Amino acid sequence: MPKTRRPGFVLLAVGIPTLAVAGVAAWAGMSLIAPGTKIAGVDVSFMTPQAAAESVTQHVAGTETSITVADNTVAVAGSALGASVDAQNVVDQTMAERPLWNIGSWSGEEIRPAVTFDDTATNSTLRDAFPSQSIDPVDASITFQDGEYVVTPASEGKGVDPATVQDAFTVALDGGATAAEVSVTTHEADITTASAEETAGELNTLVGDAGYYVGDERILAIESADFETWVELTPNPEAGVFEYSVTADAATLDSLAQQLPDLIYQEPVKGKAIVNSAGEFLETLEPTVDGMSLESTDGLADAFVAQLAEHNSAFTVEPTVVPAETATVEYTLEVDLSEQKLYVKENGQVVDSWLVSTGTDLTPTTLGHYSIGWRQEIQTMYGDDYVQPDVKWPMYFNGDEAFHGVYWHDNWGTPMSHGCVGMPEDRAKQIYDWAPEGTDVIIRK
């Protein structure tokens, strides 16, 4: 008779392989990426994270796009552009979201990570690929020539637009068009002509102003050739400017400063002014000019060095003022009615005199102490019983009483007027030119 089977042993024989397969499936579900998963155009289905990251990296480096510039076409790979994605991080995140065991994550949307580029590699590749379209810009420069700073203008460069090429590669990587026609762009120099001219203008102002000053007057200039040796001029392409510093030679500035006392010294000039009896200033005859002196040059050179470092080349020296005196002279016009005579006096001393005609007994010239007021070169005089045209050089001192020229008689020494003091026209002009407003007038008897 056949032997009786033992069911327990059959189950055991079948159960061990089943459990082994289930364990393998569980392991795969935890360590492999779900089917239908694409990253940056690469199918990473059933791949481990390490294998997927390597595949994505290789795909990005090997993807090519055809770039056409002015009828010249070149295939450019991602590696030549320095293109890369953070493959490991993207794959790890994908693995977390789309493991094999998660059936609901199968055949999900393609994952398109951000692509970064190495701009230096991109520019180098495009320069080699399109040499005729690649010209470097040239920065403006500044040189010192014949006593001034001169600018050599900047020139523009040109090249294939790297951003356009990078965009075209990204499209190709995402499964789009693998060819693109891109443009050539111009590149302005880092340091433009305008920027250089601004700096050169500042330097030329410093050169032109350099020296020791008293007020607005430059007493001693610094030679432009000396000044240029103190200037350190440095281009800064990143900032787009020229930077400069001025480090002066204190010994040279001190040597120049030693000349200042002789250059600055001025003798005071004594002036002369007309005054009246009250001491009031009437007019300058000779100007009064204060003198100047510089007692010491100590510290001037060091102060100038510090000022030049602040880009100020006009150094002001403060000399000592030597006051000048002003001599005064008191002018007086004195009329003696008894003598019918005018006396011209300076400081009480008669410097000239002549006969005149004053007012008659009916219209006398008024005694008193007055001063010259309103004056006019010529006028028509009016009275109760007369009109006298073209009277020259009238100078009024008391109401309508005036000194003036007379052309209608020459009876000098005899009272003839309505109160005025008449005289020959040349004598009237003489005192008109001599006596300013405010001059003392004395009418006595």
C-alpha positions in Angstrom: 0.0 0.0 0.0 1.2 3.5 -0.8 2.6 5.5 2.1 0.4 8.2 3.6 1.5 11.8 2.7 2.3 14.2 5.4 0.6 17.5 4.6 2.6 19.6 7.1 5.8 18.8 5.3 4.3 19.8 1.9 3.2 23.1 3.2 6.6 23.7 4.7 8.3 22.9 1.4 6.1 25.3 -0.5 6.1 28.1 2.1 9.9 28.6 2.3 10.3 29.7 -1.5 7.2 31.9 -1.3 8.5 33.7 1.7 11.9 34.2 -0.1 10.2 35.7 -3.1 8.1 38.0 -1.0 11.2 39.2 0.9 13.0 40.0 -2.4 10.0 41.9 -3.6 9.8 43.9 -0.4 13.5 44.8 -0.6 13.2 45.9 -4.3 10.2 48.0 -3.4 12.2 49.8 -0.9 15.4 50.3 -2.9 14.3 50.7 -6.6 12.5 53.6 -8.3 9.0 53.1 -9.6 8.5 52.2 -13.3 7.6 55.0 -15.7 9.7 57.6 -13.8 11.8 60.1 -15.9 14.3 62.6 -14.5 15.6 65.3 -16.9 14.7 63.1 -19.9 16.3 59.8 -18.4 14.1 56.8 -17.7 15.2 55.7 -14.2 12.6 52.9 -13.8 13.7 50.1 -11.6 17.0 51.8 -10.9 18.7 52.2 -7.6 19.2 55.8 -6.5 23.0 55.6 -7.2 22.5 54.2 -10.7 19.8 56.8 -11.4 22.0 59.7 -10.3 24.8 58.5 -12.5 22.5 58.2 -15.5 21.0 61.6 -15.0 24.5 63.2 -14.6 25.8 61.4 -17.7 22.7 62.4 -19.7 23.0 66.1 -18.8 26.7 66.1 -19.7 26.1 64.3 -23.0 23.0 66.1 -24.3 23.8 68.2 -27.3 22.1 71.2 -28.9 23.0 72.6 -32.3 23.8 76.3 -32.2 23.7 78.4 -35.4 25.3 81.8 -35.5 25.5 83.6 -38.9 25.2 80.4 -40.9 27.8 78.6 -38.8 26.4 75.6 -36.9 28.2 73.9 -34.0 26.9 71.1 -31.7 27.5 71.9 -28.1 27.3 69.4 -25.3 26.2 70.1 -21.7 29.6 69.2 -20.4 31.1 72.0 -22.6 28.7 74.5 -21.0 29.4 73.3 -17.5 25.7 72.2 -17.3 24.8 70.2 -14.2 21.9 69.3 -12.0 21.9 68.2 -8.3 21.2 64.6 -9.4 21.8 62.9 -6.1 19.4 65.2 -4.2 16.8 64.9 -6.9 17.0 61.1 -7.1 16.8 60.8 -3.3 13.7 62.9 -3.2 12.3 60.9 -6.2 13.0 57.6 -4.3 11.2 58.9 -1.3 8.1 59.9 -3.3 8.2 57.1 -6.0 9.5 53.8 -4.6 8.7 50.6 -6.6 6.3 49.3 -4.0 4.1 52.5 -4.3 1.9 51.4 -7.3 0.1 54.8 -7.2 3.4 56.6 -8.1 4.1 54.6 -11.2 4.2 56.5 -14.5 4.2 59.9 -12.9 5.0 63.2 -14.6 8.6 63.7 -15.7 10.8 65.4 -13.2 12.7 68.4 -14.5 15.3 69.6 -12.1 16.9 73.1 -12.4 20.0 73.2 -14.6 22.9 75.3 -13.5 25.7 76.4 -15.8 29.3 77.4 -15.5 29.4 80.8 -17.2 33.1 80.7 -17.6 33.0 77.3 -19.4 30.0 78.5 -21.5 31.9 81.6 -22.7 35.1 79.7 -23.3 33.2 77.1 -25.4 31.4 79.7 -27.5 34.6 81.7 -28.0 36.3 78.6 -29.4 33.2 77.6 -31.5 32.6 81.0 -33.0 36.0 82.8 -33.0 35.0 85.4 -35.6 32.1 86.5 -33.5 34.1 86.8 -30.3 35.9 90.1 -29.6 36.8 91.2 -26.1 35.9 94.8 -25.1 38.7 97.1 -24.3 38.5 99.3 -21.2 39.2 103.0 -21.5 42.6 104.0 -20.2 44.2 107.2 -18.7 47.7 108.4 -19.3 49.6 111.5 -18.3 50.8 113.5 -21.4 52.3 117.0 -21.7 51.1 118.1 -18.2 47.6 116.6 -18.3 45.7 113.4 -18.0 44.4 112.1 -21.3 41.8 109.4 -22.0 42.1 106.7 -24.6 38.4 105.7 -25.4 37.0 102.3 -24.6 35.9 100.0 -27.4 33.0 97.6 -27.5 33.3 93.8 -27.7 30.9 91.2 -29.1 30.1 87.6 -28.7 27.4 84.9 -28.8 24.8 85.5 -26.1 25.5 82.8 -23.5 22.1 83.0 -21.9 20.4 82.2 -25.2 22.6 79.2 -25.7 21.9 78.0 -22.1 18.2 78.4 -22.7 18.4 76.4 -25.9 20.2 73.6 -24.1 17.6 73.5 -21.4 14.9 73.1 -24.0 16.8 70.2 -25.6 17.4 68.5 -22.3 13.6 68.7 -21.6 13.0 66.9 -24.9 12.3 69.9 -27.0 14.1 71.3 -30.1 17.7 70.3 -30.3 18.7 73.2 -32.6 18.6 76.9 -32.1 19.7 80.0 -33.9 21.2 82.6 -31.5 22.3 86.2 -31.9 25.5 88.0 -31.4 25.4 90.7 -28.6 27.7 93.6 -28.0 29.6 93.9 -24.7 30.4 97.3 -23.2 33.8 97.7 -21.6 33.9 97.5 -17.8 35.4 101.0 -17.6 33.7 103.2 -20.1 35.0 106.3 -21.8 32.7 108.5 -19.8 33.9 107.0 -16.5 37.5 107.5 -17.5 36.8 111.1 -18.6 35.2 111.9 -15.3 38.3 110.7 -13.4 40.7 112.4 -15.8 38.7 115.6 -15.3 39.0 115.4 -11.6 42.8 114.8 -11.8 43.3 117.6 -14.3 41.4 120.0 -11.9 43.8 118.9 -9.1 46.8 119.4 -11.4 45.5 122.8 -12.5 44.8 124.0 -8.9 47.8 122.6 -7.2 49.7 125.1 -5.1 49.9 127.5 -2.2 47.2 130.2 -2.1 46.5 133.4 -0.3 42.8 134.0 -0.7 41.9 133.3 -4.3 45.4 134.1 -5.5 47.9 131.3 -6.1 51.2 132.4 -4.7 53.2 129.3 -5.6 52.2 126.6 -8.1 53.2 122.9 -8.0 54.6 121.7 -11.3 52.3 119.2 -13.0 55.2 116.7 -13.5 55.8 116.7 -9.8 52.2 116.3 -9.0 51.8 113.3 -11.4 54.5 111.4 -9.5 52.3 111.6 -6.4 49.2 110.1 -8.0 48.6 106.3 -8.0 45.9 105.5 -10.6 44.3 102.0 -10.4 41.6 100.6 -12.7 38.7 98.8 -10.9 36.8 96.9 -13.7 34.3 95.4 -11.2 33.2 98.9 -10.1 33.7 100.3 -13.6 35.9 103.1 -12.5 39.5 104.3 -12.0 40.4 104.8 -8.4 43.3 107.1 -7.4 45.1 108.3 -4.4 47.5 111.3 -3.9 50.5 110.7 -1.7 52.6 113.8 -1.7 56.3 114.2 -0.9 56.4 116.2 2.3 60.0 117.2 1.6 59.2 118.7 -1.7 56.2 120.6 -0.3 58.4 121.9 2.6 61.0 123.1 0.2 58.4 125.0 -1.7 56.9 126.4 1.5 60.3 128.0 2.4 59.8 130.4 -0.5 56.5 131.6 0.8 57.6 134.3 3.3 59.4 136.2 0.5 56.6 135.7 -2.0 53.8 136.8 0.4 55.5 139.8 2.1 53.9 143.1 1.1 54.7 146.5 2.6 51.7 148.4 3.8 50.7 151.3 1.6 49.6 154.5 3.4 46.5 155.9 1.9 44.9 159.4 1.8 41.2 160.4 2.2 39.2 163.6 2.3 37.2 164.2 5.4 35.1 167.1 6.7 35.4 169.0 10.0 33.3 166.3 11.7 35.9 163.6 10.7 33.4 162.0 8.3 35.0 160.2 5.3 34.1 161.9 2.0 36.4 160.4 -0.7 39.5 158.4 -1.2 42.4 160.2 -2.8 45.0 157.4 -2.5 43.9 153.8 -1.5 45.1 152.3 1.7 46.6 148.8 1.3 47.4 146.6 4.3 50.6 144.7 4.1 51.1 140.9 4.6 53.8 138.8 6.2 54.2 135.0 6.9 56.1 134.6 10.1 56.6 130.8 10.0 56.2 127.8 7.6 56.1 125.2 10.4 53.5 122.5 9.7 52.5 123.8 6.3 53.9 120.9 4.4 52.4 118.2 6.6 49.0 119.9 6.5 49.2 120.1 2.7 50.1 116.3 2.5 47.0 115.5 4.5 44.8 117.8 2.3 46.1 116.2 -0.9 45.1 112.8 0.4 41.5 114.2 0.5 41.9 115.2 -3.2 42.2 118.9 -2.5 45.2 120.5 -4.1 44.6 124.2 -3.4 46.3 124.9 0.0 45.4 128.2 1.6 48.0 130.0 3.7 46.8 132.5 6.3 49.4 135.3 6.5 49.6 138.0 9.2 48.0 141.3 8.1 50.1 144.4 8.6 47.6 147.3 8.9 48.4 150.4 6.9 47.6 153.9 8.0 45.3 156.4 6.2 46.2 160.0 6.2 43.3 162.4 6.2 42.9 165.8 4.7 40.1 168.2 5.6 38.8 170.2 2.6 37.1 173.6 3.1 35.6 176.2 0.8 35.7 179.5 2.6 34.1 182.7 1.2 34.9 186.2 2.6 32.0 188.4 1.7 34.0 191.6 2.6 36.8 190.6 0.3 34.5 189.0 -2.3 37.0 186.2 -2.4 37.0 182.4 -2.2 39.7 180.5 -0.3 40.4 176.9 -1.1 41.8 175.2 2.0 43.4 171.9 2.9 43.7 171.1 6.6 43.1 174.8 7.3 45.9 176.0 4.9 45.0 178.0 1.8 46.1 176.3 -1.4 44.3 178.6 -3.8 42.0 181.7 -3.9 40.3 184.0 -6.4 37.7 186.8 -6.6 34.0 185.9 -6.8 30.7 187.7 -7.0 28.3 187.0 -4.1 24.8 188.2 -3.3 23.8 191.9 -3.3 22.5 193.7 -0.3 19.0 192.9 -1.4 19.7 189.2 -2.0 22.7 188.5 0.2 24.7 185.3 0.6 23.8 183.9 4.0 26.6 183.8 6.6 27.2 180.4 8.3 28.8 176.9 8.2 27.4 174.6 5.6 28.5 171.6 3.4 28.3 170.8 -0.3 25.1 168.9 -1.1 23.4 168.5 -4.5 25.6 168.9 -7.6 25.1 169.0 -11.3 27.3 169.7 -14.3 24.8 172.1 -16.0 21.3 173.4 -15.4 18.9 176.2 -16.0 18.4 178.4 -12.9 15.1 180.1 -12.1 14.3 183.0 -9.8 11.5 185.5 -9.2 12.7 187.8 -11.9 15.1 185.7 -14.0 15.7 182.6 -16.0 19.4 181.7 -16.5 20.0 178.8 -18.9 23.1 176.6 -19.1 24.7 177.4 -15.8 27.7 175.2 -15.4 29.1 173.3 -12.4 26.5 174.3 -9.7 27.2 173.0 -6.2 24.5 173.8 -3.6 25.4 174.4 0.0 22.4 176.3 1.6 19.0 175.9 0.1 19.1 177.6 -3.4 22.6 179.2 -2.7 25.3 177.5 -4.8 28.8 177.9 -6.2 28.6 178.0 -10.0 30.2 179.4 -13.1 29.1 182.7 -14.6 29.3 183.6 -18.3 27.1 186.7 -18.4 29.5 189.0 -16.6 33.1 189.2 -15.4 32.7 191.8 -12.7 34.6 189.7 -10.1 35.0 191.2 -6.7 31.6 192.9 -6.8 28.3 191.5 -5.4 26.1 190.7 -8.4 24.0 187.6 -7.5 20.8 186.6 -5.9 22.7 184.8 -3.1 24.9 182.4 -5.1 28.7 182.6 -5.2 29.5 183.1 -8.9 33.0 182.8 -10.5 34.6 182.1 -13.9 33.5 178.8 -15.4 37.0 177.3 -15.3 37.2 178.1 -11.6 33.8 176.6 -11.0 34.9 173.4 -12.7 38.1 173.4 -10.6 36.2 173.2 -7.3 33.5 171.0 -8.8 36.2 168.4 -9.5 38.1 169.1 -6.2 35.3 169.1 -3.6 33.1 166.0 -3.0 29.7 166.1 -1.4 30.0 166.9 2.3 32.9 169.3 1.9 32.7 172.1 4.5 31.6 175.6 3.3 32.1 178.7 5.4 30.5 182.0 4.6 32.0 184.8 6.7 32.4 188.5 6.7 
